[in-house]
Amino acid sequence: MLWTKSPGTGGAIGSQEDFVVEELPSKKYFIKFTHSGGVKNIGGPYTLALLTKKGMTTKDALKFLQKELGMQKDNIGYAGLKDKFAVTSQYVTIRGKAKEIEHENIRLKIAGYTDKMMQIGDLEGNRFTITLRDCKNPDNVSALAKELASRGLPNYFGPQRFGRHGDNHLVGKLVMKEQGAALRLINERNGRNFRHLGEIGKKTLKFYIHAYQSFLFNRLLDKYISLKSSPLSGRFPIVGYGTNLKNDFAGRELRKMLKKDGITTEDFSIRSLNITCVGSQREAFVKPSNLEHRIEGKALVLSFTLPKGSYATVLIREITKIPF
């Protein structure tokens, strides 16, 4: 559901080069504060390198690096997964010394050395530079930018979360309640012939359940926006095993959704598959920082920073007013 009231610009991303992502890693890999209050550069047994890629997932890029560097996957650390259909850059840590790599769609440049291996989530956010082409009303961006700066942005999970067919959340719900139906759908979508869900990797099954959790969060945001005109300062639950749903707006709405789907919080723990997806919380709204724009004819170039876990595609939808 759209949040901003100003009319959109129209336009669309035309190529991978139109979607540029720069990961902003935690500073702890670069500098260290001394006892006297000063700052010093970090050295250590891990190579700190900038990985730039185009047209491939982060995991595919890491597999390429493993082969080129002749090492196992646990010898390379990274903070987050970046889009495939984009030009992305992110820092990685490599155990020991590493060489620089230069190929057509992937580049590894040594930045220095650090004293710890990078872990998932060790980032502060992402900086995006996005070019929208063939905009019908590019001048509308000024009012939209002001509105986003003042009112923020609903922190929806973007369409990437729900897979190529846009319905991974349905598979996740079936994994919890109708495993036979889930198995048939997974086999059909992937051209496989798994005999039971236990043959499928736990990470893959959790991925589907996480999509269902994200779907519920998005529906909750939809409900809030349909009723309220001011942004919420706080978090909404991401329902999972052990989630305590309070008697507040979010709790009441989520209970209705779960009841309609025939799901309970206990269902997020599946003993037969040895899988448990716990609950958490997520900011309901976020504010893009350093939001800048320039118009180049019918093209619109946007630059902005979002917190980790927030989706640029959600902001683009608010700007263009074009559905996912």
Helices and strands as residue ranges (DSSP letters): G 16-18, E 19-25, G 27-29, E 31-33, E 39-41, E 46-54, H 58-69, G 73-75, E 76-78, E 87-95, E 101-102, E 106-114, E 123-132, G 138-140, H 141-151, E 153-154, G 159-162, H 168-177, H 179-190, G 197-199, H 202-227, E 235-238, H 249-261, G 265-268, E 269-270, G 271-273, E 275-276, E 280-283, E 285-286, E 289-296, E 299-307, H 312-320
